[in-house]
Amino acid sequence: MLISLAFSAGCASRAIPFDQLDKAQITIYKIQAPAPVAVISPLGTAPPNPCMLVPLPPELQAMCLQAAQVLPTLLPGLIPGLPAPTANPTPLAPPPMLFRAQWQIVDQRPIMDEATRKQLLDTLGAAESFTPRQSQCFTPGMAISFQSPNFIEPVDVVVSFSCGIANGFGFAWPHGTDYGLQPQSGQALSSIYQSLFGPLPPSGV
């Protein structure tokens, strides 16, 4: 009953900064932990470095290393063990876009309808939406970003459904140490996620 009353009260019950974001631009991101980057030599298995075959003074060692990088391009096959560069090297894939420099952005959608906007602000702005966190895990799957001229940087909330936790970035979290999602608030945010990106992954996010 208390949660329902808090949600129905609307803007009047919202905590700072959610009481000042009615006109903010809202974008919801589907995020995940970035995949580890495999460090692979472009030439495959690295051949022995010819500069290491004989001891050289540090200054000559540096010159040798520079020459070893340039000469195979100018004179293919000059240095044994170094294959000639391919005519059309495979272009490197662009690095993934990251949210808050931590999580890979898989998809993103702007929020245009007022009903979803109100539901987000009412849910995140109500103290009754949250409870002391019950889990120490945090594997975020959704991020909600509010951009408003009232704030210098975006007001961002990152949600982990599998851990039942939401956390704020770019502002002081208004609900003290209560980061855990109540069942109703977790369901409200989960429904928004699924309406935009489809079902939650089997392992949760």
C-alpha positions as CSV (number, residue, x, y, z in Angstrom):
1,M,0.0,0.0,0.0
2,L,2.8,2.4,0.9
3,I,4.6,1.7,-2.4
4,S,1.4,2.2,-4.4
5,L,0.7,5.5,-2.6
6,A,4.2,6.7,-3.2
7,F,4.1,5.9,-6.9
8,S,0.6,7.5,-7.3
9,A,1.7,10.7,-5.5
10,G,4.0,11.5,-8.5
11,C,6.3,14.5,-8.6
12,A,5.5,15.6,-5.1
13,S,7.1,12.5,-3.6
14,R,10.2,12.5,-5.7
15,A,13.6,13.0,-4.1
16,I,16.3,15.3,-5.5
17,P,17.4,15.2,-8.3
18,F,14.4,13.3,-9.7
19,D,12.0,16.1,-8.8
20,Q,13.9,18.4,-11.3
21,L,14.0,16.1,-14.4
22,D,10.5,16.4,-15.9
23,K,12.0,18.0,-19.0
24,A,15.2,16.0,-19.2
25,Q,16.2,14.0,-22.2
26,I,16.1,10.3,-21.2
27,T,18.1,7.5,-22.9
28,I,18.0,3.9,-21.7
29,Y,21.0,1.7,-22.5
30,K,21.3,-2.0,-22.6
31,I,24.8,-2.7,-21.1
32,Q,27.1,-5.5,-20.2
33,A,30.6,-6.1,-18.9
34,P,33.0,-5.6,-21.8
35,A,34.6,-8.7,-23.2
36,P,38.3,-9.1,-22.4
37,V,40.6,-8.0,-25.2
38,A,42.8,-10.7,-26.5
39,V,46.3,-9.4,-27.3
40,I,47.3,-11.1,-30.5
41,S,50.4,-10.5,-32.6
42,P,49.4,-9.3,-36.1
43,L,52.0,-11.6,-37.5
44,G,50.7,-14.6,-35.6
45,T,53.4,-16.3,-33.5
46,A,56.1,-13.8,-32.9
47,P,59.5,-14.8,-34.4
48,P,62.7,-14.3,-32.5
49,N,63.7,-10.7,-32.3
50,P,66.9,-10.3,-34.2
51,C,67.9,-7.4,-32.0
52,M,68.2,-9.8,-29.1
53,L,70.6,-12.2,-30.7
54,V,73.7,-10.2,-29.7
55,P,74.1,-7.8,-26.8
56,L,74.0,-4.2,-27.8
57,P,74.3,-0.9,-25.9
58,P,70.9,0.6,-24.9
59,E,71.0,3.3,-27.6
60,L,71.9,0.8,-30.3
61,Q,69.2,-1.6,-29.1
62,A,66.6,1.1,-29.5
63,M,67.8,1.9,-33.0
64,C,67.8,-1.8,-33.9
65,L,64.2,-2.2,-32.7
66,Q,63.1,0.8,-34.8
67,A,64.8,-0.6,-37.9
68,A,63.3,-4.1,-37.3
69,Q,59.8,-2.5,-37.4
70,V,60.4,-0.5,-40.6
71,L,62.6,-2.8,-42.8
72,P,60.1,-5.6,-43.3
73,T,57.7,-3.1,-44.9
74,L,60.4,-1.6,-47.1
75,L,62.2,-4.8,-47.9
76,P,60.0,-7.9,-47.3
77,G,62.0,-11.0,-46.3
78,L,65.1,-9.1,-45.4
79,I,65.0,-10.2,-41.8
80,P,64.7,-14.0,-41.4
81,G,61.6,-15.2,-39.6
82,L,59.6,-12.0,-40.4
83,P,57.0,-12.7,-43.1
84,A,56.1,-10.0,-45.6
85,P,53.1,-7.8,-44.6
86,T,49.9,-8.7,-46.3
87,A,48.7,-6.4,-49.2
88,N,45.3,-5.9,-47.6
89,P,45.6,-6.2,-43.8
90,T,42.4,-7.0,-41.9
91,P,41.1,-3.7,-40.4
92,L,40.9,-3.7,-36.7
93,A,37.4,-3.6,-35.2
94,P,36.5,-0.3,-33.5
95,P,36.6,-0.4,-29.7
96,P,33.2,-0.9,-28.1
97,M,31.3,2.2,-26.9
98,L,31.3,2.2,-23.1
99,F,28.9,3.7,-20.6
100,R,30.6,5.6,-17.8
101,A,33.8,4.0,-19.2
102,Q,32.9,0.8,-17.5
103,W,30.2,-1.1,-19.3
104,Q,29.8,-2.0,-23.0
105,I,26.8,-0.4,-24.7
106,V,24.9,-3.1,-26.6
107,D,21.8,-1.0,-27.5
108,Q,20.2,2.3,-26.6
109,R,16.8,3.9,-27.0
110,P,15.5,7.4,-26.3
111,I,12.4,7.7,-24.1
112,M,9.8,9.9,-25.8
113,D,6.5,9.0,-24.2
114,E,5.4,10.7,-21.1
115,A,4.0,7.6,-19.4
116,T,7.4,5.9,-19.3
117,R,9.1,9.1,-18.3
118,K,6.8,9.5,-15.3
119,Q,7.1,5.9,-14.3
120,L,10.9,6.2,-14.3
121,L,11.0,9.4,-12.3
122,D,8.4,8.2,-9.8
123,T,10.1,4.9,-9.3
124,L,13.6,6.2,-8.9
125,G,12.6,9.2,-6.9
126,A,10.5,7.4,-4.3
127,A,12.3,6.3,-1.1
128,E,9.8,3.4,-0.8
129,S,11.2,1.9,-4.1
130,F,14.4,0.9,-2.3
131,T,15.6,-1.2,0.6
132,P,19.0,-1.9,2.1
133,R,20.9,-4.0,-0.4
134,Q,20.8,-7.7,0.2
135,S,23.6,-8.7,-2.2
136,Q,27.2,-7.5,-2.8
137,C,27.1,-8.5,-6.4
138,F,26.6,-5.9,-9.1
139,T,26.3,-7.0,-12.8
140,P,24.5,-4.2,-14.5
141,G,22.3,-4.7,-17.5
142,M,20.5,-1.4,-17.9
143,A,21.5,2.2,-17.5
144,I,19.1,5.2,-17.4
145,S,20.6,8.6,-18.3
146,F,18.9,11.9,-17.7
147,Q,20.4,14.9,-19.4
148,S,19.1,18.3,-18.2
149,P,20.4,21.8,-18.3
150,N,19.7,21.9,-14.6
151,F,22.8,19.7,-14.0
152,I,26.4,19.9,-15.1
153,E,26.7,16.2,-15.9
154,P,24.1,13.5,-16.7
155,V,22.1,12.0,-13.9
156,D,22.7,8.3,-14.5
157,V,21.2,5.2,-12.7
158,V,22.6,1.8,-13.4
159,V,20.4,-1.2,-12.6
160,S,21.4,-4.8,-12.0
161,F,18.3,-7.0,-12.1
162,S,20.0,-10.2,-11.2
163,C,21.4,-8.6,-8.0
164,G,18.3,-6.5,-7.3
165,I,20.3,-3.3,-7.0
166,A,20.3,0.2,-8.5
167,N,23.1,2.7,-8.1
168,G,23.5,6.4,-9.1
169,F,26.4,8.1,-10.9
170,G,26.9,11.9,-11.3
171,F,24.8,12.9,-8.3
172,A,24.4,12.2,-4.6
173,W,22.2,9.1,-4.2
174,P,19.1,10.5,-2.3
175,H,18.1,7.3,-0.6
176,G,20.9,7.0,1.9
177,T,22.3,3.4,1.9
178,D,19.2,1.9,0.4
179,Y,20.3,0.6,-3.0
180,G,18.2,-2.6,-3.1
181,L,15.2,-2.7,-5.3
182,Q,11.8,-3.5,-3.8
183,P,9.9,-6.1,-5.7
184,Q,7.5,-3.6,-7.2
185,S,10.2,-1.1,-8.3
186,G,12.3,-4.0,-9.7
187,Q,9.3,-5.2,-11.7
188,A,8.6,-1.7,-13.0
189,L,12.1,-1.2,-14.3
190,S,12.3,-4.8,-15.7
191,S,9.0,-4.2,-17.6
192,I,10.6,-1.0,-19.2
193,Y,13.7,-2.9,-20.1
194,Q,11.7,-5.7,-21.8
195,S,9.5,-3.3,-23.7
196,L,12.7,-1.8,-25.3
197,F,15.1,-4.7,-25.6
198,G,13.1,-7.9,-25.2
199,P,13.3,-10.6,-22.5
200,L,16.0,-10.5,-19.9
201,P,18.9,-12.9,-20.5
202,P,18.3,-16.3,-18.8
203,S,21.1,-15.5,-16.3
204,G,19.6,-12.0,-15.6
205,V,21.4,-8.7,-15.9
